[in-house]
């Protein structure tokens, strides 16, 4: 798993991101990267957008698809413009049981250095 887990309380103010999180999870153009897994084969970019849009501005979504079947491979990525929005999305969506019975896994994603080019 390439996600960075932080401590999420049930409520209260959003803590500031640590310098490590800023260095690893923030991209100046795309914002805060989130890794989402345990998606269903029928899920898509639209599914991710619908899940995350209520939390704030999204810069990109990508459900990873199998090249042969064109079905979701079970994971995807969401980039959110604002840290507060990304934090709340992780806090409230991580562990959420979906209609399919799957339990969503959401965490901050460490950006690969090649993604900064």
C-alpha positions as CSV (number, residue, x, y, z in Angstrom):
1,X,0.0,0.0,0.0
2,X,1.4,3.4,-1.0
3,X,-1.0,5.3,1.3
4,X,0.1,7.4,4.3
5,X,-2.1,6.8,7.3
6,X,-2.7,9.6,9.8
7,X,-4.6,9.7,13.0
8,X,-8.2,10.7,12.4
9,X,-10.4,11.7,15.2
10,X,-14.2,11.6,15.1
11,X,-14.6,15.4,15.2
12,X,-12.8,18.6,16.0
13,X,-10.6,20.9,13.9
14,X,-8.6,19.5,11.1
15,X,-4.9,19.4,12.1
16,X,-2.3,20.9,10.0
17,X,-0.5,18.6,7.6
18,X,2.9,17.5,8.8
19,X,5.9,18.6,6.7
20,X,6.3,14.9,5.7
21,X,2.8,14.8,4.4
22,X,3.3,18.1,2.4
23,X,6.5,16.7,0.9
24,X,5.0,13.3,0.0
25,X,1.3,13.9,-0.7
26,X,1.0,17.4,-2.1
27,X,1.5,18.3,-5.8
28,X,1.5,22.0,-6.7
29,X,-0.8,21.5,-9.7
30,X,-2.9,18.6,-8.7
31,X,-3.3,19.2,-5.0
32,X,-3.6,16.4,-2.4
33,X,-3.4,12.9,-3.6
34,X,-5.6,10.2,-2.2
35,X,-5.5,6.4,-2.8
36,X,-8.8,4.6,-2.8
37,X,-9.0,0.8,-2.8
38,X,-11.6,-2.0,-2.3
39,X,-13.6,-0.7,-5.2
40,X,-16.0,-2.9,-7.1
41,X,-15.4,-4.1,-10.7
42,X,-18.3,-1.9,-11.9
43,X,-16.9,1.3,-10.3
44,X,-15.6,4.1,-12.5
45,X,-14.3,7.7,-12.5
46,X,-17.9,8.8,-12.0
47,X,-18.2,6.6,-8.9
48,X,-15.1,8.2,-7.4
49,X,-16.3,11.7,-8.3
50,X,-19.7,11.1,-6.7
51,X,-18.0,9.8,-3.5
52,X,-15.5,12.7,-3.1
53,X,-17.2,15.8,-4.6
54,X,-19.3,16.5,-1.5
55,X,-16.1,17.2,0.4
56,X,-14.7,19.9,-1.9
57,X,-13.0,20.7,-5.2
58,X,-11.5,17.8,-7.1
59,X,-8.7,18.3,-9.6
60,X,-8.8,14.7,-11.0
61,X,-10.2,11.2,-10.5
62,X,-9.0,8.0,-12.0
63,X,-10.4,4.5,-11.4
64,X,-7.8,2.0,-12.6
65,X,-9.2,-0.2,-15.3
66,X,-8.2,-3.7,-16.5
67,X,-7.0,-3.3,-20.1
68,X,-8.8,-6.5,-21.3
69,X,-12.1,-6.4,-19.5
70,X,-12.3,-2.6,-19.1
71,X,-13.5,-3.2,-15.5
72,X,-12.2,-1.5,-12.4
73,X,-9.1,-3.2,-10.9
74,X,-10.3,-2.4,-7.4
75,X,-8.5,0.8,-6.8
76,X,-8.1,4.4,-8.0
77,X,-6.8,7.8,-7.2
78,X,-8.4,11.2,-6.4
79,X,-6.7,14.5,-6.2
80,X,-8.3,17.3,-4.2
81,X,-7.4,20.9,-4.3
82,X,-7.7,21.6,-0.6
83,X,-6.1,19.8,2.4
84,X,-9.1,20.3,4.6
85,X,-11.4,18.7,2.0
86,X,-9.0,15.8,1.5
87,X,-8.6,15.2,5.2
88,X,-12.4,15.2,5.8
89,X,-12.9,12.8,2.8
90,X,-10.3,10.4,4.3
91,X,-11.8,10.7,7.8
92,X,-15.3,10.0,6.7
93,X,-14.9,7.6,3.7
94,X,-12.2,5.3,5.1
95,X,-14.0,2.3,6.5
96,X,-17.3,3.2,4.9
97,X,-19.4,0.1,3.9
98,X,-20.6,0.4,0.4
99,X,-23.9,-0.9,-0.9
100,X,-22.0,-3.9,-2.4
101,X,-20.8,-4.8,1.1
102,X,-17.2,-3.8,0.4
103,X,-15.5,-1.6,3.0
104,X,-13.8,1.4,1.4
105,X,-10.1,2.0,2.1
106,X,-9.0,5.6,1.7
107,X,-5.6,7.2,2.6
108,X,-3.3,10.0,1.5
109,X,-1.1,8.8,-1.4
110,X,2.6,9.4,-1.5
111,X,3.3,10.9,-4.9
112,X,6.0,9.3,-7.0
113,X,8.8,11.6,-7.9
114,X,8.1,11.1,-11.6
115,X,4.6,12.6,-11.1
116,X,6.3,16.0,-10.3
117,X,7.7,16.4,-13.8
